[in-house]
Amino acid sequence: MSLQIQDLGVGYRRRPILSGLNMRPTSPGSLVGVIGRNGAGKSTLLKSIAGLLPSHGRIMLDGQPLAGRRPAKAPGYLPQSLPQPTSLLAYETVYSACRAVHGGLPRPRLEAEIQRVFDRLGISDLALRRLDQLSGGQRQMIGLAQVLVRQPRLLLLDEPTSALDLHWQLNVLECVREVTRSQGNIALVAIHDINLALRFCDELWVLAGGGLLAQGPARDVLTPAVLRTAYGVEARVERCSRGLPMVLCDSAMPAFQPSQGEPHG
């Protein structure tokens, strides 16, 4: 399985957001971080791949167009917005998501798969609680469970850690990385925390100025030059006491205007 994006353009009404996007094919088992400043087009890109925004260009999965696939083969998309607080039990919402795709499976198989996802995410204690009794972070975890239980070949996760504390941020990204590697899936994760992206992602797509600034292995892409162009900061990449790379930002550039610049990687 591979994901290919060629000459992709997308926007809102008459306002283009991204144009001429060409990504090198992404291999199975890859966790890809989509990063960039606010307004760079991270959410827009994921929505267009999910088929929620009109776009032009080619988006191919396994050599076939991604658009128009049956629900069972559609991408699993987690939006920024949290699941709405309702009187439904958390388990009921995840069961409905699973049954919508795997409705032909016997109920014991469905229930076993749901339990596996709840256990892996560490949220079994939330299963019988109503959504309107859960915090924003807890509802975000339920939303992720709704995506993972479908076992999609392509996961599109828009800021999946935004409402979570440090423990759950690490737990979610570890889980997503494990799922992509064990099942041979591809996950695209829009994320603001570049140090989390650097730690967990195999590859980064850096968006800036309406296009792709850089693509490549996470530890190669985040150079001072890329950080300066994409974010308008003077920054450096150093290693912590455990040898892991981390970005340290020293200052913000005055009167910064993001531009696409020259692609790197």
C-alpha positions in Angstrom: 0.0 0.0 0.0 1.2 3.5 -0.8 -0.3 7.0 -0.8 0.4 9.3 -3.7 -0.6 12.9 -4.0 0.0 14.7 -7.3 -0.7 18.3 -8.3 -3.3 18.7 -5.5 -5.0 22.0 -5.1 -7.8 22.9 -2.6 -9.4 26.0 -1.1 -12.6 27.5 0.1 -14.9 29.1 -2.5 -12.6 31.5 -4.4 -9.8 31.5 -1.9 -7.1 28.9 -2.7 -5.3 27.5 0.4 -3.0 24.9 -1.2 -1.9 24.5 -4.8 0.5 22.3 -6.7 1.1 19.8 -3.9 3.3 16.9 -5.0 4.3 14.4 -2.3 6.6 11.5 -2.8 4.8 8.2 -2.2 4.3 7.3 1.4 5.1 3.7 2.4 2.9 1.3 4.5 3.5 1.5 8.2 4.3 5.2 8.1 3.2 7.8 10.6 3.4 11.2 8.9 3.3 14.5 10.7 1.7 17.4 8.8 3.1 20.6 10.4 3.1 24.3 9.8 1.9 27.6 11.2 -1.8 28.4 11.9 -3.5 28.8 8.5 -0.8 26.8 6.6 -3.4 24.4 5.4 -3.0 21.3 7.6 -6.7 20.8 8.3 -7.6 21.7 4.7 -5.2 19.1 3.4 -6.7 16.3 5.6 -10.2 17.3 4.7 -9.5 17.2 1.0 -7.9 13.8 1.3 -10.9 12.6 3.3 -13.2 13.9 0.5 -14.8 16.6 2.6 -13.6 19.5 0.4 -13.6 19.7 -3.4 -10.1 19.6 -4.8 -8.3 19.0 -8.1 -5.3 16.8 -8.7 -4.8 13.1 -7.9 -4.9 11.3 -4.6 -4.1 7.6 -5.0 -4.1 4.8 -2.5 -2.7 1.4 -3.7 -2.7 2.9 -7.2 -6.4 3.6 -7.2 -8.2 6.9 -6.7 -9.2 7.5 -3.1 -12.4 9.3 -4.0 -15.7 7.3 -4.2 -14.5 4.3 -2.1 -17.1 2.3 -0.2 -17.3 3.1 3.5 -15.4 0.0 4.5 -12.4 1.2 2.4 -12.8 4.9 3.1 -10.1 6.8 5.2 -10.7 7.1 8.9 -11.0 10.8 9.6 -10.8 12.4 13.0 -11.7 16.1 12.9 -10.5 18.8 15.2 -14.1 19.2 16.6 -14.8 16.9 19.5 -17.7 14.4 19.5 -20.8 16.3 20.7 -21.9 15.7 24.3 -25.0 13.5 24.1 -26.9 11.1 26.4 -25.4 8.2 24.4 -22.9 5.9 26.1 -19.3 6.1 24.9 -19.5 2.4 24.0 -22.6 2.9 22.0 -21.0 5.5 19.8 -18.0 3.3 19.1 -20.2 0.3 18.5 -22.2 2.3 15.9 -19.0 3.3 14.1 -17.7 -0.3 14.0 -21.0 -1.7 12.9 -21.3 0.8 10.1 -18.2 -0.6 8.5 -18.1 -4.2 9.8 -21.8 -4.8 10.1 -21.5 -8.4 8.7 -19.4 -9.6 11.5 -21.1 -11.5 14.4 -21.8 -9.4 17.4 -19.2 -11.2 19.6 -16.5 -10.3 17.1 -17.6 -6.7 17.0 -17.6 -6.5 20.8 -14.2 -8.1 21.0 -12.7 -5.6 18.6 -14.2 -2.7 20.5 -12.9 -4.0 23.8 -9.4 -4.3 22.2 -9.4 -0.7 21.1 -10.7 0.5 24.5 -8.0 -1.5 26.3 -5.2 -0.3 24.0 -6.2 3.4 24.5 -6.6 2.8 28.2 -10.2 4.1 28.3 -12.2 1.0 29.3 -13.4 2.9 32.4 -15.2 5.4 30.0 -17.2 2.8 28.1 -20.4 3.0 30.1 -20.3 6.7 30.7 -22.5 9.2 28.8 -20.7 11.5 26.4 -22.2 14.5 28.1 -20.5 13.4 31.3 -17.0 13.3 29.8 -14.4 16.1 29.6 -13.2 17.4 26.2 -10.1 15.3 26.4 -12.1 12.2 27.2 -14.4 12.8 24.3 -11.4 13.2 22.1 -10.2 9.8 23.1 -13.7 8.3 22.3 -13.5 10.0 18.8 -10.1 8.3 18.2 -11.6 5.0 19.3 -14.4 5.5 16.7 -11.7 5.8 14.0 -9.4 3.0 15.2 -12.2 0.5 15.6 -12.9 0.7 11.9 -9.3 -0.4 11.1 -9.0 1.9 8.1 -6.1 1.6 5.7 -5.5 5.3 5.9 -6.0 7.4 9.1 -6.4 11.2 8.9 -6.1 12.6 12.4 -6.5 16.4 12.8 -4.9 17.6 16.0 -5.7 14.3 17.9 -3.7 15.5 21.0 -5.1 19.1 21.2 -7.4 18.5 24.2 -5.1 16.1 26.0 -2.7 16.3 28.9 0.9 15.1 28.6 0.2 11.5 29.6 -2.6 11.1 27.0 -0.6 12.9 24.3 2.1 10.3 24.6 -0.4 7.5 24.9 -2.3 8.5 21.7 0.8 8.9 19.5 2.3 5.7 20.8 -0.9 3.9 20.0 -1.2 5.4 16.5 2.4 4.5 15.7 1.9 1.0 16.9 -1.3 0.6 14.8 0.4 1.9 11.7 3.4 -0.4 12.0 1.5 -3.6 13.1 -1.3 -3.3 10.5 0.8 -1.7 7.7 -1.5 1.3 7.5 -0.6 4.9 6.9 -1.5 7.7 9.3 -1.4 11.4 8.6 -1.5 13.5 11.7 -1.8 17.3 11.7 0.0 18.4 14.8 1.2 21.7 16.3 3.8 20.3 18.8 6.8 19.9 16.6 8.7 18.1 19.3 6.0 15.4 19.5 6.1 15.2 15.7 9.9 14.9 15.8 9.7 12.1 18.4 6.9 9.9 17.0 6.6 10.6 13.2 8.6 8.7 10.6 8.1 11.5 8.1 7.1 15.1 8.1 5.3 17.3 5.6 6.0 20.9 6.2 3.4 23.3 4.8 4.1 27.0 4.2 3.0 29.7 1.8 0.3 27.7 0.2 2.5 24.7 -0.7 4.9 22.0 0.4 8.1 23.5 1.9 9.7 20.2 2.9 9.1 16.4 3.0 11.3 13.7 4.4 12.4 11.8 7.5 11.5 13.7 10.6 15.0 14.0 11.9 16.3 15.4 8.6 13.5 17.8 7.8 13.5 20.1 10.8 16.6 22.2 10.1 17.0 25.8 11.3 16.4 27.0 7.8 13.1 25.2 7.5 12.0 26.3 10.9 12.8 29.9 10.0 10.9 29.8 6.7 7.9 27.8 8.0 7.4 29.4 11.4 9.4 32.6 11.5 11.5 31.6 14.4 15.2 31.3 15.1 15.5 27.8 16.3 17.9 24.9 16.6 17.7 21.1 16.9 19.7 19.6 19.8 19.6 16.3 21.6 18.3 15.7 25.1 20.1 13.6 27.8 18.6 10.5 26.3 19.9 11.3 22.8 16.5 12.2 21.4 16.3 15.3 19.0 14.3 18.3 20.2 13.6 21.7 18.8 14.6 24.7 20.9 13.2 28.1 19.8 15.3 31.1 20.6 13.3 34.0 19.2 10.5 35.1 16.9 11.4 36.9 13.7 9.8 40.4 13.5 7.3 41.2 10.7 7.4 37.6 9.5 5.5 36.6 6.4 5.5 32.9 5.6 6.5 31.9 2.1 6.8 28.6 0.3 10.5 29.1 -0.4 12.6 26.3 -1.8 11.5 22.8 -1.0 13.8 20.8 1.2 14.1 17.0 1.5 
